[in-house]
Structures are given as structure tokens and as C-alpha cells.
């Protein structure tokens, strides 16, 4: 092994002290730099995550608003169709009632009129008086009566 003189040993000793102070300083600097880079990466990741969350929230709000709008439009359409349908049903029922009442009145009046022999005689007489053979396609006038009532009308 090589022997160092005292001057050289002194220099080596100082160099060792400097070196031993330099290594922890480099180590600490490296750790700080790595920590700063990690913090920066985390901050960027957090910023991206916040943007993703904000975009998702905005999209959720948009979807909810569109759904509410569509729901309101559908509800209005259904209400309109129900009103129209109810008006149609009411109108149909009114028509049916009117037809039933009218039909009942007419049938009763017709039955009464046709059972009234004097009324039938008057109608036949009016038809014969108003009949104009010159205007008719056929000059024959025939009146068909029920067999039961023929005698009453002669």
C-alpha cells in the first residue's frame, strides 16, 4: 500500500470531508427534484381528473335537462291527445243519445201515423191528386196496400 505524506493525508482528509458533505447534498437535491416532479405529475393528473369530472357533470346536467324537456313535451302531447279523445267520446255519446231519442220519436210517430187509417187515406188522396202522368216515366199509378187494410181504404 502506498504511503502518503502528512500534507497529502491532510488534503485527502479535506477532500473526504468535502465529498462526504457533497453526497448527502446530491442525494437531498435528487430527492427534492423527484418529489417536485411527482407533485407536478400528481397536480396534472388531478387537473385532468377534475376536467373529466366537470365534463361528466356537464353531460349529466345536459342529459337530465333533455330528459326533462322530452318528458314535459310528452306529457303535453298526452294531455292534448286525452283532451281530444275525451271530446270525441263525448261527441260520439251525444250523437248516439240524439239518434236514440230521434229514432224513438220518429218510430213512435211513424207507427202512430201508419196505424191511423184516416192519415193514410189523406196521403193516398194527395198523391193521386198531385200525380201528373205527363211528367212521369210511366203512366201507371199503383198503390200497394197491405191485404188486411185494403177493405178499409176502398
Residue pairs with C-beta under 8 A, 6 or more apart in sequence:
4 12
113 119
113 120
114 120
117 149
117 152
117 153
120 149
120 153
121 153
124 143
124 153
127 143
128 141
131 141
133 139
133 141
145 153
